[in-house]
Amino acid sequence: MKPPNNSLRRRAAYGLLWVYKHGPSQVMWAFGARCQHTPTCSEYGAECISRFGWWPGFWMTLARFLRCRPGGTMGCDPPPETKPDIPLWQPWRYGDWTGRRMGPHAERVEKHPEA
């Protein structure tokens, strides 16, 4: 049986995303740090939690937050259409930690060795 959409865990996850979007994200924006993806990380997280539930959505969102940094991935990175088939004991595998699963229109930042 699928849990209801308004479960306490899901509402808590949405609440944390709201706090991030209206708190730390705004502070970083003021100092020049901007989200490098479309949709933004908080929108991506809300969509993943909505589609796949709070546990897979949390891991997908965490991986996205960690990729959204200077030297990380950038460009169009929509949430996955289907949930990956991952064993329960390996939840970190829900996340795309390297950006390899990004859409075909994604741009990548290449790291150039220092001369």
Secondary structure, DSSP 8 states (H G I E B T S, - for coil): ----TT-HHHHHHHHHHHHHHHTHHHHHHHTT----EES-HHHHHHHHHHHH-HHHHHHHHHHHHHHSSTTSEEEE----SS-----TT-GGGGS-SSSTT--TTEEE-------
